[in-house]
Amino acid sequence: MRVSALIGAAVLACLTTAAQASPDLWAQEWPQTNFDKTTVENWDELLSGGPPKDGIPALSDPVFIAVAEEQRIGDREPVIAVEIDGARPRAYPIRYLTWHEIVNDTVAGVPIAVTFCPLCNSAITFDRRVPQGTLSFGVSGKLRHSDMVMYDRETQSWWQQAVGRAIVGDLTGTRLTTLPTWMESWAEYRARNPDGLVMEQPRYRRPYGANPYRGYDSAARPFLYTGAPPPHGIHPLMRVVRVGNRAWPLSRFGAEVTQISEAGVTLNWRAGQASALDTGEIAKGRDVGTIRVRDEQGRDLAHDMMFAFAFHAFWPDGIWMTGP
């Protein structure tokens, strides 16, 4: 799907959902969701992204194969690396998450949800355990500030993917724990983990490896986003590294600057990872590089590589690490 088609769809979606900006109307579609409990103040922010509930099918308990058996993924294609003590490392290719957005899995006894929102470039892995029990997640088909709204199948509560918090339903206010995982190229993951695992291609009829959002990360504006632009003249679709409520623009990194240490965090950048939102074939996307984020003891930190507009939308008072 070209960006022009996305924008056209956005206009149509805005027109058709403007009249539905009411919890009463959403409740007709979601009869098991408790709309009396919510942190949403402006229902105009919630829009249909096009597909209905589960129209983008989340995956559960995927099959994995050995790294040496995988022959389809290009060297520069991005994967989400999950490395949890007590289990072989696992790679979740973005070529699959682009079409499914959520993978419910269990690694070393830890129930996790590996998530990717293409419209925000947000790749976050959550622990699925909350005080109320273990949850499994699906794709609601709703967007808020262009970010995926997930839902849990146990209570039908709605969750904001970018912040990992329930925003509608019985679990409103509950937060998920974010795990320290990261996006890197398939070649990087394979070199570090020759004995690791990689998620097998799902048994759905999808053009895996294709990017349905061709040209999106160089578009003038995000899809279905009507909020304020980021400050400091930062382009809305500039990638930023978010750690907590701080954001480092990716423009600070390049051939001459590969490491930044600030605010107790060290960020390392290296070339070699393709953008999943550039060309029609993910493997041919332009090089945006890989970021690793560690604390002062060298431990991996939970973080996100998201678009600047999304950081500004969900952290309006966040700190922009724009450098000297």
C-alpha positions in Angstrom: 0.0 0.0 0.0 1.5 3.3 -1.0 1.5 6.3 1.3 -1.0 8.1 -0.9 -3.4 5.2 -0.4 -2.8 5.3 3.3 -3.7 8.9 3.5 -6.8 8.4 1.4 -7.9 5.6 3.7 -7.2 7.8 6.7 -9.5 10.5 5.4 -12.3 7.9 4.8 -11.7 6.4 8.2 -11.9 9.8 9.9 -15.1 10.6 8.1 -16.7 7.2 9.0 -15.6 7.1 12.6 -16.1 10.8 13.6 -19.8 10.0 14.3 -18.7 7.0 16.4 -16.5 9.0 18.8 -18.6 7.8 21.8 -18.1 4.9 24.2 -21.8 4.0 23.8 -21.3 3.3 20.1 -18.0 1.4 20.6 -19.9 -0.7 23.2 -22.3 -2.0 20.6 -19.2 -3.6 18.9 -17.6 -4.7 22.1 -20.4 -5.8 24.4 -18.1 -7.6 26.9 -15.9 -4.5 27.4 -16.6 -2.4 30.5 -16.7 1.1 29.1 -17.6 2.6 32.5 -13.9 2.2 33.4 -11.5 4.2 31.3 -8.7 6.8 31.3 -9.8 8.1 27.8 -11.0 11.7 28.1 -11.4 12.5 24.4 -13.1 9.7 22.5 -12.3 11.4 19.2 -8.7 10.1 19.7 -9.9 6.5 19.2 -10.4 5.6 15.5 -10.9 2.5 13.5 -7.7 1.6 11.6 -9.7 -0.2 9.0 -9.5 -3.9 10.0 -12.1 -5.1 12.5 -11.4 -6.9 15.8 -8.9 -9.7 15.0 -8.8 -8.6 11.3 -5.1 -8.5 11.9 -4.7 -12.0 13.5 -2.3 -12.1 16.5 -0.3 -15.3 16.8 0.0 -17.6 19.8 2.5 -20.3 20.6 4.4 -20.0 17.4 6.7 -22.7 15.9 10.5 -22.1 16.0 13.3 -23.5 13.9 17.0 -23.4 14.3 18.9 -20.4 12.9 20.8 -22.7 10.5 17.6 -23.9 8.9 16.2 -20.4 8.0 16.8 -19.5 4.4 14.1 -16.9 3.6 15.1 -13.9 5.7 17.5 -11.3 4.2 20.6 -10.4 6.1 19.5 -6.8 6.7 15.9 -7.6 7.6 14.9 -6.5 11.1 14.0 -9.0 13.8 13.1 -8.6 17.5 15.7 -10.4 19.6 14.4 -12.0 22.8 17.1 -13.3 25.1 15.8 -14.6 28.5 18.0 -16.5 30.9 17.2 -20.2 30.8 16.1 -20.4 27.2 17.7 -20.4 23.7 17.6 -16.9 22.2 14.6 -16.3 19.9 14.2 -14.0 16.9 10.7 -12.7 15.9 11.1 -11.4 12.3 9.4 -8.1 11.4 8.4 -9.7 8.1 5.8 -11.7 10.1 4.9 -9.1 12.8 4.1 -6.5 10.1 1.1 -8.7 9.3 0.2 -10.0 12.8 1.5 -7.3 15.2 1.3 -9.4 18.3 2.9 -12.8 19.2 1.8 -14.5 22.4 4.6 -16.8 23.5 6.2 -18.3 26.6 10.0 -18.3 27.0 11.7 -19.9 30.0 8.4 -20.0 31.7 7.8 -16.3 31.2 4.6 -15.5 29.2 5.4 -12.7 26.8 3.7 -10.6 24.1 6.1 -9.5 21.4 4.4 -6.5 19.7 5.1 -4.3 16.7 3.0 -1.3 15.6 4.1 -0.5 12.0 2.4 3.0 12.1 4.6 4.0 15.1 7.6 1.7 14.4 7.1 0.7 18.0 8.5 -2.8 18.9 7.9 -3.7 22.5 8.0 -7.0 24.4 5.7 -7.3 27.5 5.4 -9.8 30.3 1.8 -11.0 30.0 1.4 -11.5 33.8 -0.5 -8.9 35.8 -1.9 -9.1 39.4 -5.2 -10.4 38.0 -3.6 -13.3 36.1 -1.9 -14.1 32.8 -3.3 -12.4 29.7 -3.3 -13.2 26.0 -3.6 -10.3 23.5 -5.2 -9.7 20.2 -5.4 -6.7 17.8 -8.5 -4.6 18.4 -8.5 -2.8 15.0 -8.5 0.5 16.9 -5.9 3.2 16.8 -5.1 6.1 19.2 -2.6 8.7 18.1 -1.9 6.2 15.2 -0.7 3.6 17.8 -2.2 0.1 18.0 -4.8 -0.6 20.6 -4.5 -4.2 21.8 -7.1 -6.1 23.8 -6.9 -8.9 26.3 -9.0 -11.9 25.6 -9.7 -12.5 29.3 -11.5 -9.3 30.2 -11.8 -7.6 26.8 -10.0 -4.6 28.2 -8.2 -2.3 25.7 -4.5 -1.6 26.0 -2.3 1.1 24.5 0.6 -0.6 22.9 3.1 2.3 23.1 2.7 2.7 26.9 1.7 -0.9 27.9 -1.3 0.3 29.9 -5.0 -0.6 29.9 -7.1 2.4 28.9 -10.6 0.9 28.7 -12.3 -1.9 30.6 -12.0 -3.7 33.9 -8.2 -3.6 33.9 -8.0 0.1 33.3 -4.8 1.6 34.8 -3.0 -1.8 34.9 0.5 -1.7 33.5 2.4 -4.4 31.8 6.1 -4.9 32.6 8.3 -4.2 29.6 11.2 -6.6 28.9 14.6 -5.5 27.5 14.5 -6.7 23.9 15.6 -5.0 20.8 15.4 -4.8 17.0 18.5 -5.8 15.0 19.3 -7.2 11.6 18.9 -10.9 10.9 22.7 -11.1 10.2 23.5 -9.5 13.6 21.2 -11.9 15.4 22.5 -14.9 13.5 26.1 -14.0 14.2 25.6 -13.6 17.9 23.3 -16.7 18.2 24.4 -19.4 15.8 22.6 -21.9 18.0 19.5 -19.7 18.5 16.0 -20.0 17.3 13.9 -18.1 14.8 10.1 -18.0 14.5 8.9 -20.1 11.6 6.7 -18.6 8.9 3.1 -18.6 10.1 0.5 -20.6 8.2 -1.4 -17.7 6.8 -1.7 -16.5 3.3 0.2 -13.3 3.5 3.0 -11.8 1.3 5.6 -12.2 4.0 8.7 -10.1 3.3 6.6 -7.4 1.6 6.0 -4.0 3.2 2.4 -2.8 2.8 3.4 0.6 4.1 5.8 1.4 1.3 7.3 4.9 1.7 5.7 5.4 5.0 8.7 6.5 7.1 9.5 9.2 4.6 5.9 10.5 4.3 5.1 14.1 5.2 2.8 13.0 8.0 1.7 9.9 10.0 -1.4 7.9 9.2 -4.5 8.8 11.2 -2.6 11.3 13.5 -4.1 14.7 14.1 -2.1 15.7 17.2 0.6 18.3 17.5 4.0 17.8 15.8 7.1 17.1 17.9 9.1 20.2 19.2 12.6 21.3 18.2 11.7 21.0 14.5 12.0 17.2 14.7 10.2 15.5 11.8 7.2 13.5 13.0 8.5 10.4 11.4 12.0 10.7 12.7 12.9 7.6 14.7 13.7 8.2 18.3 15.1 5.9 21.0 12.8 6.1 24.0 14.0 5.1 27.4 11.4 5.9 30.0 10.3 9.5 29.4 13.4 10.4 27.4 13.9 10.3 23.6 17.1 10.4 21.6 16.6 11.3 17.9 18.3 8.8 15.6 19.7 11.7 13.7 22.3 12.1 16.4 23.9 8.9 15.3 25.9 8.1 12.1 29.3 7.1 10.8 31.1 9.6 13.1 28.9 9.2 16.2 28.1 5.6 17.2 27.9 5.9 20.9 26.2 8.3 23.3 26.3 8.1 27.1 23.9 10.4 28.9 21.5 10.3 31.8 22.9 7.0 33.1 22.2 5.3 29.7 24.6 4.2 26.9 23.3 3.9 23.4 25.3 2.2 20.7 24.5 2.4 17.0 25.8 0.3 14.2 24.8 0.3 10.5 23.3 -2.8 8.8 19.6 -2.9 9.6 17.0 -2.2 6.9 13.9 0.0 7.5 10.8 -2.2 7.4 8.7 0.9 6.3 10.6 2.1 3.3 10.6 0.0 0.1 8.1 -2.5 -1.0 10.4 -5.3 -0.1 11.6 -5.1 3.6 15.0 -6.6 2.8 15.7 -3.7 0.4 14.8 -0.9 2.8 17.3 1.9 3.5 19.8 1.4 6.3 18.6 2.8 9.6 21.0 0.8 11.8 20.7 -1.0 15.0 20.6 0.5 18.5 21.5 -1.3 21.7 20.7 0.4 25.0 22.4 -0.5 28.3 22.7 0.9 31.8 25.9 1.9 33.6 26.6 -1.7 34.5 26.3 -2.8 30.9 22.9 -4.5 31.3 20.3 -4.3 28.5 17.5 -1.8 29.2 13.9 -1.9 28.1 13.4 0.7 25.4 11.6 1.4 22.2 12.6 2.7 18.7 9.5 4.7 17.8 8.5 7.7 15.7 8.9 11.1 17.2 5.2 12.0 16.8 4.2 9.0 18.9 6.6 9.9 21.7 5.3 13.4 21.8 1.7 12.1 21.8 2.1 9.8 24.7 4.9 11.7 26.6 3.9 15.3 26.0 6.1 16.4 28.9 8.9 14.0 27.9 12.5 15.0 27.8 14.1 15.4 24.3 17.8 14.4 24.3 18.7 16.6 21.4 22.4 17.0 22.3 24.6 20.0 22.6 
